[in-house]
Amino acid sequence: MIAWKVAEPHADHLIVVRIGPRLLPEILLAFLRTNEGQHALRAAGSGASALSLRPSDVARLQIPVPPVELQQVLAELIQASELYHRSSIEVAERRRAVAQGAVERVLRRSAAEA
């Protein structure tokens, strides 16, 4: 687990977290996306309909910290996965555009022949 520094909020809805060299940002984000991380955030915050977190709430979160070497391997895996995800979305969008274009051409041709 790691203790971290939380700066005063820059706005009513923004908290700056400085994590230091023992925890990579990709690992922190990955943890916060897990069920355990989401539960920790909900437990730390308050509010019935919208979660509200104070800097002191965030500072009390306990984040598991694997060795830095393992974090680096995991960060590379995360980065590769994100790149693949974005690329897959781009390819799917291009395929959709090609299909839509084909449909539009057929419809225009059919309308002209009618």
N, C-alpha and C positions, 0 to 999 in steps of 0.2 A: 504494500500500500504506500501511497505517497501523499505528502502534504504539499499543497501548492498555494501560490499567492494569488489573491483575487484583488484587483484594483477596484477603486470606487467606480460606480457606474458612470458612463459618459452620457447617458440619457436614461430616461425612466425604464427603458426596456433592453438595455445593453450592458453586459458585464464583461470586462476584459479579464481573461485568465492567462497568467504567465506560468508555464509548466516547467521550465528549466530543462536541463540536458538529460535528466533521468527518464523522461517520458516523451516519446515522439508524438507529434500532433495527430498523425494518422491513427495511432493506437488509442489515444484519448477519444477521438471521434468514433472509432470502431466500438469502443466500450460504451459510449453514450448511446449508440444505436442498438445495443443488445437489450434483451428483455431486462436483464439485471441492471443495466445502466439506466434504462427508462424508469424502472421501479425506484432506483436510488434518487433520481431527480424528482419523481412524484412524492416520495417520502420526505424529501428535504424541503419541498416547496409548500405553498399554501394556496388556497383558492378552490372553490367548488367547480366553477365552469372554465376558468382559465388559470393555468398554473402560474404562480408568481414566485420568483426566486430572488432572494437578497444575496449580496456578496457573501455574507456570513453563512448562508445556507450552502452555497456552492463550495466555500472553503472547507466545509465539514465533510464533503463527499470523500469516500474512501475508494481510490482507484487502484486496482491490481496492477502491479508493474513487473512484467517479465524482464529478464536480462536485456540490456540494450542490443546485444547482437541478435537475439531472437526478435526483438522489436523491429530491427532493420529488415530482417527476412520477411516478417509479416507485413511491414510497410510496403515492400516491393510487391508482395502478393496482392495487397490492396490496390496499389497503383496499377498493376497489370489488369486486375479485374475491372477497375473503373474504366480504363482505356478500352478494354474489350466491350464493356457495357455501352459506352458512348458510340463505339464503332458499329455495334450491332443495331443501335437505334438509328444511326445515320443510314445504314444499308436498308433497314426496314422502311424508312421514310422515302428513300429513293425508289424502292420497289413499289410503294404505294403511289408515288407520283407517276411512275411508268404505267401502272395499271389504270390510274385515273385518266391519264392522257390517252390511252388506248380506248377506253370507254367513251371519252369525249369525241374522239375522231369518228368512231363508229356511229355515235348518235348524230353528229353533224352530217355525216354522209347519208344516214338514213333519213334525216329531215330534208336534205336537199333532193333526195330521190322521191320523196312523197309528194 
